[in-house]
Amino acid sequence: MKRPHPASVSPAPGWGRSGPSSVAGSCGSHTKAPSMNTSHSVSVPYRTPQGPPAPKRRAALIIGGTGALLAVALMVWVLRGDDHSSAPGAVGAGGTVAVGHIHGIGIDPGNDRLYVGAHEGVFAVGDSGEVQPVGTERFDTMGFTVAGPGRFLASGHPQLDSNRAPHLGLFESSDTAATWSSASLEGEADFHALDSTETRIWGADSVGGRLLTSSDGREWDLLAEGQFIDVAADPTDPERALATDSTGRLRSYAATGDESGLSGAPVLTFLDWPTDDELGGLAPDGTTLLSRDQGATWQTRARLPGSPSAFEAGDEAWYAASDAGLFTSSDDGATWTPLFTYQGTP
């Protein structure tokens, strides 16, 4: 959790300079999501770019054993939401509950409860690992983040008997996941990663292969093209975020469209940035990494059991999900304790 957010996302003040290309989303649109290319022949309208052009898609560079491990991890990441077979059970203090693969984790500052977005929907998780489904809409929750007290943002695919578009775009709940409504880009985007601050939302759209940002959740700006694994908003600058791309490379992106690399950063999949002196992440093999200086140097911590799928750094504890279960750490990733484990493979 970055910090407690208000119940709504307020429009950001003027940027002071021209911004990147814009993607205007319309609620309820069932247009098939296009594949991204350097032209603007897509199903969502763009404003003429006035700022720096969107970066070209870069070829993945995979080297040695780390690259092979990353390739396997990324294959699992890309396919994790496409298998709609029966979900495995999460075995915790409350018994076995069908949860499926966990794609996102968040802490509601309104009630301090832990929530996960998973293959079988959104679930509340108790301190002892008891799991309780929330709401009645059991959609395959691919991206998930808590934006404020009782306010959740998500993305993914609808339940099989739904008449919604196959890609939900940005989904929004203002009642702690009891009900959901479409905010934008329905039928056009499938966010596999979401994060937010008081004034901005960041999302990695796996369908279009693009990194997007929005000040209101309705109109989106294109920052970069390519496949991205995770995104973490800067806790000190609401107009900046870090993102990991499909090679595990960590880069910085500004809402204006500027981007830069972080030299010396390790290969990462999932990450979170709750405070300026606490940036955490997971390597493809589950090794936990911690930076106290905003990514300049990194400490190697404990290895998470299984192949990682989600990560959240809260005020009181860290949480991480893998194909082995859901785990918590009270010492910034130095040790991990299971909240629940899976009966079966997610």
C-alpha positions, -999 to 999 in steps of 0.1 A, spaced: 0 0 0 14 34 -10 -5 54 15 -42 59 24 -60 72 -7 -93 92 -8 -124 75 -20 -121 90 -55 -94 98 -79 -93 136 -85 -80 149 -118 -44 159 -117 -33 195 -121 -19 207 -154 13 190 -165 30 222 -175 40 207 -207 25 187 -236 17 150 -228 20 117 -245 -5 101 -269 -41 98 -255 -63 68 -255 -100 77 -249 -120 48 -235 -157 44 -237 -177 24 -211 -194 -6 -225 -175 -7 -258 -172 -43 -271 -146 -35 -298 -119 -61 -301 -86 -49 -287 -61 -42 -314 -25 -52 -315 -2 -23 -309 21 -10 -337 38 23 -344 9 36 -364 -23 49 -347 -47 25 -365 -64 13 -334 -100 10 -322 -96 37 -296 -90 73 -308 -57 91 -301 -50 128 -298 -21 138 -321 10 133 -300 25 166 -289 51 154 -265 79 129 -270 69 99 -293 60 67 -277 90 44 -274 94 17 -300 89 -19 -289 122 -33 -279 134 -68 -286 138 -90 -256 173 -98 -246 176 -131 -227 210 -141 -216 222 -173 -198 205 -192 -170 188 -161 -155 173 -154 -189 160 -190 -193 144 -188 -158 129 -155 -166 115 -168 -199 97 -197 -181 84 -173 -154 71 -149 -181 54 -177 -200 35 -185 -168 27 -148 -163 13 -144 -198 -8 -175 -197 -19 -173 -161 -54 -158 -169 -62 -180 -199 -67 -213 -182 -103 -215 -170 -102 -250 -157 -113 -258 -122 -95 -237 -96 -74 -252 -69 -84 -247 -33 -67 -224 -8 -62 -243 23 -62 -220 53 -77 -216 88 -112 -216 74 -109 -248 53 -106 -251 16 -119 -224 -7 -117 -223 -45 -95 -192 -52 -73 -200 -82 -41 -182 -92 -37 -148 -74 -30 -119 -97 -31 -89 -73 -30 -80 -36 -42 -50 -17 -49 -36 18 -80 -15 24 -71 15 46 -107 18 56 -108 -15 75 -71 -27 73 -82 -60 57 -62 -79 32 -78 -86 -2 -66 -106 -32 -78 -106 -68 -77 -141 -82 -89 -164 -109 -122 -170 -91 -128 -134 -81 -119 -111 -51 -114 -126 -17 -108 -112 18 -80 -129 38 -79 -129 76 -48 -127 98 -49 -165 103 -53 -173 66 -91 -177 65 -105 -169 30 -138 -154 22 -152 -145 -12 -164 -109 -16 -194 -99 -38 -213 -120 -62 -195 -114 -95 -168 -141 -98 -147 -126 -126 -112 -137 -134 -94 -108 -117 -62 -102 -136 -51 -67 -124 -61 -56 -89 -53 -27 -66 -69 -9 -36 -73 28 -45 -88 41 -13 -112 31 16 -136 7 0 -125 16 -35 -110 -11 -56 -98 -11 -92 -95 -43 -112 -94 -58 -147 -96 -92 -163 -123 -115 -178 -160 -119 -169 -175 -151 -155 -186 -175 -182 -223 -167 -179 -218 -130 -182 -228 -108 -211 -198 -85 -205 -170 -81 -231 -142 -107 -229 -118 -80 -217 -132 -59 -188 -109 -29 -192 -109 -9 -160 -134 -22 -135 -143 -2 -104 -159 -9 -71 -168 17 -44 -183 -7 -19 -153 -31 -11 -159 -54 -41 -196 -60 -33 -205 -46 -68 -185 -36 -98 -190 -13 -128 -171 -5 -159 -150 27 -158 -134 26 -192 -118 5 -220 -142 -24 -217 -136 -48 -246 -103 -30 -254 -79 -36 -225 -69 -63 -201 -48 -48 -173 -25 -74 -158 -11 -48 -134 -26 -17 -118 -15 9 -93 -27 43 -82 -20 74 -62 -44 101 -51 -43 117 -86 -32 91 -111 -38 54 -122 -11 34 -139 -19 2 -158 -1 -25 -179 -25 -36 -207 -15 -71 -219 -39 -71 -249 -27 -40 -265 9 -44 -253 11 -9 -237 18 10 -205 -10 35 -198 -18 62 -173 -49 82 -164 -58 110 -141 -95 101 -139 -98 64 -150 -117 74 -181 -92 88 -206 -58 72 -209 -24 83 -221 0 60 -238 34 59 -222 52 30 -239 46 -1 -261 55 -36 -251 45 -62 -226 49 -52 -189 47 -73 -158 41 -49 -130 39 -12 -122 45 7 -89 37 43 -84 63 66 -68 52 75 -33 70 108 -35 60 119 -70 24 111 -81 34 118 -117 60 90 -119 60 52 -117 84 22 -121 75 -7 -143 91 -40 -151 90 -51 -188 89 -85 -203 127 -89 -200 126 -82 -162 141 -48 -168 131 -20 -144 125 15 -159 111 48 -147 81 64 -165 67 99 -161 31 109 -169 46 133 -195 60 104 -215 96 106 -204 113 74 -194 147 63 -181 165 32 -170 177 23 -135 213 12 -139 223 -17 -118 188 -28 -110 183 -66 -107 160 -86 -129 125 -82 -114 90 -94 -120 67 -79 -94 74 -48 -73 58 -23 -49 69 10 -35 52 20 -3 76 47 10 106 66 -4 131 43 15 113 10 9 111 -4 -26 106 -41 -27 104 -66 -55 105 -103 -65 129 -119 -89 116 -146 -113 127 -174 -90 110 -158 -60 140 -142 -44 130 -110 -25 149 -78 -32 148 -46 -12 161 -11 -20 164 17 6 176 43 -19 149 43 -46 165 16 -67 201 27 -66 213 -4 -46 196 -36 -37 197 -61 -8 189 -98 -14 164 -112 11 147 -146 14 133 -166 -14 96 -170 -17 83 -205 -21 71 -213 -56 68 -191 -87 57 -156 -78 25 -141 -92 18 -109 -71 34 -87 -45 22 -60 -20 42 -41 5 20 -28 33 26 -6 63 26 -35 88 37 -64 66 46 -75 31 25 -100 11 34 -122 -18 15 -148 -38 30 -177 -58 18 -211 -72 24 -224 -37 1 -201 -18 -2 -167 -2 27 -156 22 34 -128 46 66 -112 59 69 -89 89 106 -82 83 107 -68 48 111 -101 30 138 -116 53 115 -144 61 81 -156 47 52 -173 65 23 -189 47 -12 -175 52 -26 -204 31 -13 -230 7 -29 -245 -24 -45 -279 -27 -35 -285 -63 -17 -263 -88 -31 -228 -97 
